[in-house]
């Protein structure tokens, strides 16, 4: 137990007993009741109804959009969308350097080239100003991810894309179920992408989807996900077989039914973290904007210079205690990607600063309210032990 850790040698990293017998992770895994799942399976057994179509219709209502297209994964959903929307004859896709680690792989898989811009220190995502510095004659598309917790500047980025006549796609995986100025996330830019991976707010075992109000894009993606080629944005776009599994669609429908309950539970646990971390010197919780609807699915903290040790040292200590914290989007991709566009190279001071300071703490199915209180106590205990050693 945490209360038994009084000195340096009591920490598991130094040979002491682990704080938790089982691993506490950042994996959410919101799982519907299997009775509900099997009941829904029965509705589709005779083949008269298509669960994929039903899920797409339900998601369109949920996001307040005209069209939704489901895919086998968020990776393929994003890749097909980038291929469909990229301006003809252009290659570069602008993204922030500190973001989901496979974003560059998605861009490269789509036959395009990542072009990194620096991050926005206020949102941890990307700003219109940062994007604009990288726009050039070879810019094919703007891909603006929402960071974990809150949003990138949606309105300014949309305006920039409109003024420069460059398509904007929002990666809204972490922003699902949120609202911006009273409008559900999903209706912004030319398209938005979402994941149905088990670690996300809604769980279909696997899968992803695109929301859009563009009929042209919708019709193109329907063809492309079956491996066909379609006209979109002034060019012929070739697809890849990537249709969602029917059983995954049924799981997605069940998960959608429980999304509001999941958010309510997330908020309760978020409040426990907020209370438990308050007053720990050097640990700063990244708080959600409670004036707007948010999903409260992740707990992100900044380890500042006032804490007794670095973020990396705290990360290692927690992991040894079976508290599997994760470094926030570490490392910045301009440091790891040799395939980025050379003409887009710039200073990435913000990304390099942010990559060393933020930590995701356990949340979700493996972590109870009591576990959260113990994790907060452990972080405070590490501060005391290390300061006195």
C-alpha positions as CSV (number, residue, x, y, z in Angstrom):
1,X,0.0,0.0,0.0
2,X,1.0,3.6,-0.6
3,X,0.9,4.5,3.1
4,X,3.7,1.9,3.8
5,X,6.1,3.7,1.5
6,X,8.1,5.9,3.8
7,X,11.5,5.9,2.3
8,X,13.4,5.7,-0.9
9,X,13.9,1.9,-0.7
10,X,10.2,1.3,-0.3
11,X,9.6,2.3,-3.9
12,X,9.2,-0.7,-6.3
13,X,11.8,0.8,-8.7
14,X,14.3,0.3,-5.8
15,X,13.1,-3.2,-4.9
16,X,10.1,-2.4,-2.7
17,X,6.7,-4.0,-2.9
18,X,4.5,-2.8,-5.7
19,X,1.7,-0.5,-4.8
20,X,-0.8,-2.4,-6.9
21,X,-1.1,-6.2,-7.5
22,X,-2.8,-5.7,-10.9
23,X,-1.8,-3.3,-13.6
24,X,-3.6,0.1,-13.8
25,X,-3.6,1.3,-17.4
26,X,-4.9,4.2,-19.5
27,X,-7.0,1.7,-21.5
28,X,-10.7,2.6,-21.2
29,X,-12.4,-0.5,-22.8
30,X,-16.1,0.6,-22.4
31,X,-17.8,-2.7,-23.0
32,X,-21.5,-3.1,-23.5
33,X,-23.4,-5.9,-21.8
34,X,-23.1,-9.1,-23.9
35,X,-26.8,-9.7,-23.5
36,X,-27.5,-6.5,-25.3
37,X,-24.9,-7.4,-27.9
38,X,-26.5,-10.8,-28.7
39,X,-30.0,-9.4,-28.7
40,X,-28.8,-6.9,-31.4
41,X,-27.1,-9.7,-33.3
42,X,-30.4,-11.5,-33.5
43,X,-31.9,-8.5,-35.3
44,X,-29.6,-9.0,-38.3
45,X,-29.4,-12.8,-38.5
46,X,-31.9,-13.0,-41.5
47,X,-29.8,-10.5,-43.5
48,X,-32.8,-8.2,-44.1
49,X,-31.0,-5.4,-42.3
50,X,-27.4,-4.1,-42.4
51,X,-25.9,-3.2,-39.1
52,X,-23.2,-1.1,-40.8
53,X,-25.9,1.1,-42.4
54,X,-27.7,1.3,-39.1
55,X,-24.6,2.4,-37.3
56,X,-23.8,5.0,-39.9
57,X,-27.3,6.4,-39.7
58,X,-27.1,6.5,-35.9
59,X,-23.7,8.2,-35.9
60,X,-24.9,10.8,-38.4
61,X,-27.7,11.7,-35.9
62,X,-25.2,11.6,-33.0
63,X,-22.8,14.0,-34.7
64,X,-25.5,16.1,-36.4
65,X,-24.1,15.5,-39.9
66,X,-25.4,14.5,-43.3
67,X,-23.1,11.5,-43.8
68,X,-21.1,8.9,-42.0
69,X,-18.9,6.2,-43.6
70,X,-17.6,3.3,-41.4
71,X,-14.3,1.5,-42.1
72,X,-12.4,-1.4,-40.8
73,X,-10.1,0.9,-38.8
74,X,-9.6,4.6,-38.2
75,X,-6.2,4.3,-39.9
76,X,-7.9,3.3,-43.2
77,X,-10.7,5.7,-42.7
78,X,-8.3,8.6,-42.5
79,X,-6.0,7.4,-45.3
80,X,-8.9,7.1,-47.7
81,X,-10.2,10.6,-46.7
82,X,-6.8,12.2,-47.2
83,X,-6.4,10.5,-50.6
84,X,-9.9,11.7,-51.6
85,X,-9.5,15.3,-50.5
86,X,-5.8,16.2,-51.2
87,X,-5.5,18.9,-53.8
88,X,-4.5,17.4,-57.2
89,X,-0.8,17.7,-58.0
90,X,0.2,18.6,-54.4
91,X,1.9,16.5,-51.8
92,X,2.2,18.0,-48.4
93,X,-0.2,17.5,-45.5
94,X,0.3,19.9,-42.6
95,X,0.1,18.4,-39.1
96,X,1.5,19.4,-35.7
97,X,4.7,17.6,-34.7
98,X,3.5,16.5,-31.3
99,X,0.5,14.3,-32.0
100,X,-0.7,10.7,-32.4
101,X,2.5,8.7,-33.3
102,X,1.0,7.0,-36.4
103,X,-0.3,10.1,-38.0
104,X,2.7,10.3,-40.2
105,X,2.3,6.7,-41.2
106,X,-1.3,7.4,-42.3
107,X,-0.2,10.3,-44.5
108,X,2.6,8.3,-46.0
109,X,0.3,5.3,-46.6
110,X,-2.0,7.6,-48.5
111,X,0.8,8.5,-50.8
112,X,1.3,12.0,-49.4
113,X,4.1,13.7,-47.3
114,X,3.8,14.9,-43.7
115,X,4.7,18.6,-43.2
116,X,5.1,19.4,-39.5
117,X,4.3,22.6,-37.8
118,X,4.9,23.6,-34.2
119,X,2.3,23.0,-31.5
120,X,0.1,25.5,-29.8
121,X,1.2,25.9,-26.1
122,X,-2.3,27.0,-25.0
123,X,-4.3,24.0,-26.4
124,X,-1.4,21.5,-26.8
125,X,-2.8,20.9,-30.3
126,X,-2.4,23.1,-33.4
127,X,-3.2,26.7,-34.2
128,X,-4.1,28.5,-37.4
129,X,-1.0,30.7,-37.1
130,X,1.2,27.6,-36.8
131,X,-0.4,26.0,-39.8
132,X,-0.2,29.1,-41.9
133,X,3.6,29.4,-41.5
134,X,3.9,26.1,-43.4
135,X,1.4,26.7,-46.2
136,X,3.1,26.7,-49.6
137,X,2.5,25.9,-53.2
138,X,2.8,22.1,-52.5
139,X,0.2,22.1,-49.6
140,X,-2.4,19.5,-50.4
141,X,-4.4,19.4,-47.2
142,X,-4.5,20.5,-43.5
143,X,-4.9,17.8,-40.9
144,X,-5.8,19.3,-37.6
145,X,-5.9,16.8,-34.6
146,X,-7.6,17.7,-31.4
147,X,-5.2,16.9,-28.5
148,X,-6.2,14.8,-25.5
149,X,-8.6,16.7,-23.2
150,X,-9.5,19.9,-25.1
151,X,-9.7,21.1,-28.7
152,X,-7.5,22.8,-31.3
153,X,-8.8,26.2,-32.5
154,X,-11.6,24.9,-34.8
155,X,-13.0,28.3,-36.0
156,X,-9.7,29.8,-36.9
157,X,-8.4,26.7,-38.6
158,X,-11.7,26.4,-40.6
159,X,-11.4,30.1,-41.6
160,X,-7.8,29.6,-42.7
161,X,-8.6,26.7,-44.9
162,X,-11.5,28.6,-46.5
163,X,-9.4,31.7,-47.2
164,X,-6.4,29.7,-48.6
165,X,-8.7,27.2,-50.5
166,X,-7.1,24.2,-48.8
167,X,-9.3,21.3,-47.5
168,X,-9.3,20.9,-43.7
169,X,-9.7,17.5,-42.0
170,X,-10.1,17.3,-38.2
171,X,-8.8,14.2,-36.4
172,X,-11.4,14.1,-33.7
173,X,-10.7,10.8,-32.1
174,X,-10.1,12.3,-28.7
175,X,-12.8,14.9,-29.0
176,X,-15.7,12.5,-29.7
177,X,-19.0,13.5,-28.1
178,X,-17.7,17.1,-27.5
179,X,-19.4,20.3,-28.6
180,X,-17.9,23.5,-30.0
181,X,-20.0,26.7,-29.8
182,X,-23.1,24.5,-29.3
183,X,-22.4,22.3,-32.4
184,X,-21.4,18.6,-32.0
185,X,-17.9,17.7,-33.1
186,X,-18.2,15.9,-36.4
187,X,-19.6,18.7,-38.5
188,X,-16.5,20.8,-38.9
189,X,-14.0,21.1,-41.8
190,X,-14.5,18.9,-44.9
191,X,-14.5,15.8,-42.7
192,X,-13.7,14.5,-39.3
193,X,-12.3,11.1,-38.3
194,X,-13.2,9.0,-35.3
195,X,-12.0,5.7,-33.8
196,X,-13.9,2.7,-32.5
197,X,-10.9,1.0,-31.0
198,X,-11.4,-0.6,-27.5
199,X,-9.3,2.3,-25.9
200,X,-11.8,4.9,-27.1
201,X,-15.0,6.4,-25.8
202,X,-17.0,4.1,-28.0
203,X,-15.9,0.5,-28.6
204,X,-16.7,-1.6,-31.6
205,X,-13.8,-4.0,-30.9
206,X,-12.2,-2.3,-33.9
207,X,-13.1,0.2,-36.6
208,X,-13.3,3.9,-37.4
209,X,-15.5,6.3,-39.3
210,X,-15.6,9.6,-41.2
211,X,-18.3,12.2,-40.8
212,X,-18.9,14.9,-43.4
213,X,-21.6,17.1,-44.9
214,X,-20.0,16.7,-48.4
215,X,-22.1,14.4,-50.7
216,X,-19.2,14.2,-53.1
217,X,-16.8,13.0,-50.4
218,X,-19.4,10.6,-49.1
219,X,-20.1,9.0,-52.5
220,X,-16.3,8.7,-53.2
221,X,-15.6,7.0,-49.8
222,X,-18.4,4.5,-50.3
223,X,-16.7,3.4,-53.5
224,X,-13.1,3.6,-52.3
225,X,-13.7,1.4,-49.1
226,X,-14.7,-1.4,-51.5
227,X,-11.5,-1.1,-53.4
228,X,-12.9,1.0,-56.3
229,X,-11.8,4.3,-57.8
230,X,-13.9,7.4,-57.6
231,X,-13.8,11.0,-58.8
232,X,-13.4,13.5,-56.0
233,X,-12.0,17.0,-55.7
234,X,-11.1,17.1,-59.4
235,X,-9.2,13.8,-59.6
236,X,-9.6,10.0,-59.8
237,X,-9.0,8.5,-56.3
238,X,-8.1,4.8,-55.9
239,X,-9.4,3.0,-52.9
240,X,-8.6,0.0,-50.7
241,X,-10.8,-2.8,-49.4
242,X,-11.6,-1.6,-45.9
243,X,-15.3,-2.2,-45.1
244,X,-16.2,-2.6,-41.4
245,X,-17.0,-6.0,-40.1
246,X,-20.8,-6.5,-39.4
247,X,-20.2,-7.8,-35.9
248,X,-18.1,-4.8,-35.1
249,X,-20.9,-2.6,-36.3
250,X,-23.3,-4.3,-33.8
251,X,-20.9,-3.7,-31.0
252,X,-20.6,-0.1,-32.1
253,X,-24.4,0.3,-31.9
254,X,-24.4,-1.2,-28.4
255,X,-21.6,1.1,-27.3
256,X,-23.4,4.2,-28.8
257,X,-26.4,3.4,-26.6
258,X,-24.3,3.7,-23.4
259,X,-22.1,6.7,-24.4
260,X,-23.9,9.2,-22.1
261,X,-23.6,6.8,-19.1
262,X,-19.9,6.4,-19.9
263,X,-19.4,10.1,-19.9
264,X,-21.2,10.5,-16.6
265,X,-19.0,7.9,-15.0
266,X,-15.9,9.5,-16.6
267,X,-16.8,12.8,-15.0
268,X,-17.1,11.3,-11.6
269,X,-13.6,9.8,-11.8
270,X,-12.2,12.9,-13.3
271,X,-13.5,14.9,-10.3
272,X,-11.8,12.4,-7.9
273,X,-8.5,12.9,-9.7
274,X,-8.9,16.7,-9.7
275,X,-9.5,16.6,-5.9
276,X,-6.7,14.1,-5.2
277,X,-4.1,16.0,-7.3
278,X,-5.0,19.4,-5.9
279,X,-2.2,20.7,-3.8
280,X,0.6,18.4,-5.0
281,X,3.3,20.8,-5.8
282,X,4.6,20.5,-9.4
283,X,1.6,18.4,-10.6
284,X,-0.8,20.4,-12.7
285,X,-4.0,18.7,-14.0
286,X,-5.0,19.7,-17.5
287,X,-8.6,20.5,-16.8
288,X,-11.6,20.1,-19.2
289,X,-13.7,23.0,-20.4
290,X,-16.8,22.4,-18.3
291,X,-18.7,25.2,-20.1
292,X,-18.9,22.9,-23.1
293,X,-19.7,19.2,-23.3
294,X,-16.6,17.0,-23.1
295,X,-16.1,13.3,-22.8
296,X,-13.7,13.3,-19.8
297,X,-12.1,10.1,-21.0
298,X,-8.4,10.9,-20.2
299,X,-6.4,12.3,-17.3
300,X,-3.5,14.4,-18.4
301,X,-1.1,16.1,-16.0
302,X,1.8,18.4,-16.5
303,X,4.9,17.6,-14.4
304,X,6.4,21.1,-13.9
305,X,9.8,22.2,-12.7
306,X,8.3,22.5,-9.1
307,X,8.0,18.7,-8.8
308,X,10.9,17.0,-7.2
309,X,11.9,14.9,-10.3
310,X,11.4,15.0,-14.0
311,X,8.4,13.6,-15.9
312,X,10.4,10.7,-17.2
313,X,11.6,9.8,-13.7
314,X,8.0,9.9,-12.4
315,X,6.8,7.8,-15.3
316,X,9.4,5.1,-14.6
317,X,8.6,5.1,-10.8
318,X,4.8,4.8,-11.5
319,X,5.3,2.0,-14.0
320,X,7.3,-0.1,-11.5
321,X,4.3,0.3,-9.0
322,X,2.0,-1.2,-11.7
323,X,0.7,2.3,-12.5
324,X,1.1,2.3,-16.3
325,X,1.2,6.0,-17.0
326,X,2.0,7.1,-20.6
327,X,4.1,9.9,-22.0
328,X,1.8,12.3,-23.9
329,X,2.4,11.8,-27.6
330,X,6.1,11.3,-27.0
331,X,8.3,11.8,-29.0
332,X,7.7,14.7,-31.3
333,X,7.5,13.4,-34.8
334,X,9.9,15.9,-36.4
335,X,12.6,14.1,-34.4
336,X,11.7,10.6,-35.7
337,X,10.4,11.1,-39.2
338,X,12.9,11.2,-42.0
339,X,10.1,11.4,-44.6
340,X,8.8,14.9,-43.8
341,X,8.8,17.5,-46.5
342,X,12.1,19.4,-46.4
343,X,10.5,22.7,-47.4
344,X,8.4,22.6,-44.2
345,X,11.3,22.4,-41.7
346,X,11.0,25.1,-39.0
347,X,11.6,25.6,-35.3
348,X,9.7,23.2,-33.1
349,X,10.4,24.8,-29.7
350,X,6.9,24.3,-28.3
351,X,6.7,20.6,-29.4
352,X,10.1,19.8,-27.9
353,X,9.1,21.6,-24.6
354,X,5.7,19.9,-24.3
355,X,7.0,16.4,-25.1
356,X,9.0,16.3,-21.9
357,X,6.3,17.5,-19.4
358,X,3.0,15.7,-19.8
359,X,1.8,12.4,-18.5
360,X,-1.4,10.4,-19.0
361,X,-2.6,8.7,-15.8
362,X,-4.6,5.4,-15.5
363,X,-8.3,5.7,-16.2
364,X,-11.1,3.4,-17.2
365,X,-12.2,-0.2,-16.6
366,X,-9.0,-1.3,-14.7
367,X,-9.0,1.6,-12.3
368,X,-11.5,2.1,-9.5
369,X,-12.3,5.2,-7.4
370,X,-10.1,3.9,-4.6
371,X,-7.3,3.1,-7.1
372,X,-7.4,6.8,-8.2
373,X,-7.1,8.0,-4.7
374,X,-4.1,5.7,-4.1
375,X,-2.5,6.8,-7.4
376,X,-2.8,10.5,-6.2
377,X,-1.4,9.6,-2.8
378,X,1.5,7.7,-4.5
379,X,2.4,10.7,-6.6
380,X,2.4,12.9,-3.4
381,X,4.4,10.2,-1.6
382,X,7.0,10.1,-4.3
383,X,7.3,13.9,-3.9
384,X,7.9,13.5,-0.2
385,X,10.3,10.6,-0.4
386,X,12.4,12.0,-3.2
387,X,12.6,15.5,-1.7
388,X,13.9,14.1,1.6
389,X,16.4,11.6,0.1
